[in-house]
Each structure stands twice: as structure tokens, then as C-alpha cells.
């Protein structure tokens, strides 16, 4: 790869990564300006039109300009390009999901979502080392991974076709990682809605992701108590322990495993059977004292 010393000065200036960042900002602003309900077929279709046009602009620019140096090429393929690809990938998947919701029966929709989640799981398993490299912010292999490597390409989708030889396999993987970080919670929310339609509400603005910062044993104390108190219902009937567990799993995006076994371990404690519930009661007592 030849860099700036072999390229006229005017090309070097125009070929800076700043223009790529401006293209991305323009794309993001365009998506933000779409006046259609988010998450709908018309909305996702409009988003795809914008991402397709942005990929075309990106291809023209990169094809016409050399990178300033090796560092600039690495930054482009590691930081900049994946953001373009991932937006396109996400809205493709989101559009297809909305189409499935509109035209599929409940059972078929559930099967489709589970298939998508399984594919995401395969991606994470097969690319575990690369994902760890990205998430830890490592850079020691950047000069081997984040460069054009067309002869080793292992894909042929619409992004590959659109960008021609302006591609990098590691950049492509990084884009899918970004996509799945956004797409997986969307699928899990849909599965929860299928299992518990009474919990589905109209969301205003971007979806929120909730977490539970205490332990699985602590959450099991809450689930156990709600089960015994019979305060949760599903379709007008008393919820089972399993259904309450599934409700919390969906809300917090976690897996609680065998809750009956966790209950057994909790009940076998020698010093305190329900330490988390006791802390909750003490916290509420503290509120009473303050007011």
C-alpha cells in the first residue's frame, strides 16, 4: 500500500478521515430527521435508503483517495467504516423483523426470532477471540487485521457488492458486533412480548436497557417472595414461579438458570435465609426515619 508521499497534495488534503466522519454525521442526522414512527416498516425502509446512499458515497471517496498513512488506514477500517456498515446491517434486520411481525403467525414469528438469536450466538462463539480483542480495546494486531484483505474475503452480501475492493474482513466483523449489540436486545424484547403480551407497552423514544446490579441469589429472593404472595398474574391467572422468573429475565436481559436450585441453596443458608429482602426492609425503614 502506498501512502501520501506518492499522492498529490490536494488529494492528501481531501482524502483525510475528517470527510469520512462528516459523511457519517450526515447519515446519522438524516436518520434523525425521518418523520415516521421508529421501528415501523416505512421508517426502516427510509433508513435503508439513507444507508445505501451513504455506502455509495463512501465507496466513491475511498476509491478516489489514498490514506495519509498506515495509521489512517487502520483507523478507517477499525473505527469509521464499521459504523456505516452496522447501520445498514441493523436496519436491514430491523425491516425484515417488522415484515415477519406483520405477515407471520405467532408461532412462525417466534421460530424466526429464535433462529436469529441462535445465529447471533454462533457469531459470538466463532469470533470470541476477535470480540474480546475489540471489547478490551487492544491494538497489537491492528496492522495485520485492519487493512484491505480482499483475497481473503469470506462473504458476498450487498455491502460487499456495494463497496467492491474497499473492504476488510476485521472491519466487517466489527460492524456485525456493533449490529448485534443493538439487534439482540430488540429480538429479546420481541420474544418477551410474544410470551407475555400483557407486558408490551407503547414505547416513546429509544428503547431502554435495564440491569440488575445485585446477585442472582438476591433476585431469586424477590421472585420467591412474589410467588408466595401471589401478586403477579399472567393473562388474569396467578403466575407460576417459572413465569415470574421469565418476566425478570426479559426485563433485565439475563438468564437465571435453575431457579428451584437457587431457591434450595438460599433456603439452606445457616445465618440468614433472606439477606437481600432484609436489606430492602431496612432501606425502607431508613426512609421512614428520615421523613
N, C-alpha and C positions, 0 to 999 in steps of 0.2 A: 504494500500500500504506500502510495506517495502522498506526502502532505504538503504544507503550504509553500515550501521553497520552490516547488515545481508549478505553482499556480499563480496567475497574475494577481496583483494586489487587490484589484476591485472585486475579484472572485472571493478572495480570502475574507474580505470585509462582509460581503453579502452572505457568505457561507457560514457565518457564526451561528452558534446554537441559540442565540437570542431570537432569531427569526423562528426557529422551531418552537420555542417557548411561546412566542406570540401567536403562532398557529394554534397551539393547544389552548391558550387563553381565549382565542376567538371561538373555538369549538365549544368550550365549556360555557361561554357566555351565550352562544346560540342555543344550546340545550336549555339553559336557564330561561331564555326568552320564549320558549314554546308555550303557547296558551291553550294547552289541552290538559285534561286530568292526568296526573302522573300515574304510570303503571297500566295505562289502557293501551289497546291496540293502536289507535291513532297516535298517541304520544310516542310509543316505542318506534312506530314507523317513521315519524318525523325525526326522531333521534338518529335512526339508522341512515336516513338521507344525509344528515349532517356529518356523521362519522365517515360515511363512504366518500363524501366530497373532501373531507379533511385528509383521508388517506391518499386520495389522488393528488392533493396539493403537496403533501409530504413527500410522495414519490418524486414528483417533478423537481422539488427543491433539492432533495438529497442527490438525485441523479445528476443535477447540474452543478453541484458544488462539492469540492473536496473538503474533508475535515481539516481543521487547522493543524492538528497533531494527533498522536495516538490517544492521548488523554481525552481529547474532544470526541473521538470515535467511540471510546469506551463509555463516556458519559451519555452520548446519544443512545446507544443500544441498551445501556443499563437503566438509565433514568428517564429519558424523554420518550423514546419510541414505545415502550410498554404501555404508557398512559393512553396513547392513541389507540393501540390495538385493543386494550382491555375495555375501553368504552364501546368499541364496535362489537367485541365479543359479548359483552354484558347485554347490550340492547338487542342483539340477535337472540340470545337465550331468553330474555325477558319477553320479547314479542312472541316467540314460539310457545312459551308458558301461557301467556294470555290467550293465544289461539286454542291451546289444549283445554283451558278452563271454559272457553266459550262453546267448543264443539264436542267435548268428550264427556262421557258419563263419569260419575264419581269414582267408580272402580278403576276405569281406564286412566283417569287423571292421577289417581293415587299411584298406579303402576308406573306411569310416566315419570312422576316426581321421584319415586324410589329409584328408578333406573338412572336418573340424572345424579342423584345423591351417591349412588354406587360408583358412577363414573368419576365423580369428584374424589371419592375415597381412593380409587385406583390411582388417580393422578398424584395424590399426596403420598401414597406408598411408593410408587415408582420413581418419584422425584424427591424423596425425603432428604437426600444429601444436598441437592441444589436449593431446596426450600430453606433448609437450615442455614445454608450459606447466605441466602438473601436476608432472612429474618435477623441474623446476627450482625448484618452489616459488614460482612467480610469483603476483602478486596484482593487477596493474594493470588486469585486465579483470574482476575478481570482481564488481563492481557491475553489470556488464552480462550476465554469464553465469550466476551462481549466484542467480537469483531465479525465482519462478514464471513460466513462459512457456508455459502450456497451449496457446494458439492456434498455437504453432509446433511442437507435438509431432509427432514423426515415427515413433512406434511405438504398438503396441497389443498388448501382451502381458499376462500375468496380473498382473505387478507394476503396470502402468499401470491395469488394471481395478481392482485392489485399492485403489490409492491415490487414484483419481479425479483431482481437480484439485490434489492436493498434490504436484505433480511439477515437475521442472526438467530440461531436456534435458542440460545440462552435468553435473548430478548423476548422471544416468543413464549418461552416457559414463564418468564417473569410477568408477562402480560396475562397469562392464564391464572397465575397465582393471584394477581390483583382482581381478576374477574371473579374467581371463586370465593374470595373473601367477601365479596358483595352479593354474589348469586346464591351461595349456600344458605345464608340466613333467610333469604326470600323463599327458597324451597321449603325450609323447615317451618316457616310461618304458614305456608300453604298446607302442608301436611297437618299442622295443628288445627287449621281451620276445617279440614276435612274430618278429622277425628272429633273435634269439639266445635261445631258450627255456632253454638251459643256464645263462644268466646270471641268470635270475629266481630270487630267493630270497624267503622269507617275511620281510617287514619288520615289526619290532616298534616301535611308536610312530610319530611323524610322519616322513614321508619327508624325506630329507636331499638337499640340492643341493650337488654338488661342483663345484669350479672348478679351472682350471689357470692359474697366475699367470705362467708363462713364455710364450715366443712359440710361434707355430705351427711355426716352423723347429726350435725346441728339441724340441717334441713329435714332430715328424717324425723326428728323430734316434732317439728311443726306438722309434718304430714300425718304422723301417728296421732297427734292430738286432734287434728281436724277430722280424721277418720273416726275417732272415738266420739267426738262431739256431734258428728253427722251434720255439719254445717255447709257442706258442699254438695251440690246436686248436678246431675248431667241429664239434660232433657226432662227435667222435673222429677227425676228419681235420685235417691241417695247415691252419691258417688262411691265407688269402691276404692280401696287403698291404691290399687293399680292406676285407676283413673286420676286420682289426686296426684300421684307421682308423675303421670304423663303431663298433667297440667303444668306442674312446676318445671319439668324438663323442657316443655315448649316455651314457657315464659323466659327461662334463663339460658336456653340453648345448651343444656348439659345432659349427661347420662348418669342416672343414679344407680344403675345396676340392679342387683337383687335386693330390693328394699326390705323384704322379710328377713333376710340375713342381717342387714344393718340394724333392723329393729331388735333382733335377738341379741346382737352384740351390745347395743345400747342398754337393753334391759339387764344384761349380765354385769353391768358396771357395779363395782363394790362401793365406791364412795358416794357418788351422786348419779342417780338414774337419768335426770333431765337437766343437766347443767345449762344448756342453752336457753331452755324455757325459763329457768330460774333467773338467768341474766336479763331476759326480756321483762320479767315481772319486776325485777329490781330497777330496771331502767324506767319503767312506767311509775314505780313508786317514787323514784327520784323526781320525776316531773311533778307529782303531787306535792312534794315538799317544796319545790321551787315556786309553785303558784299557790 
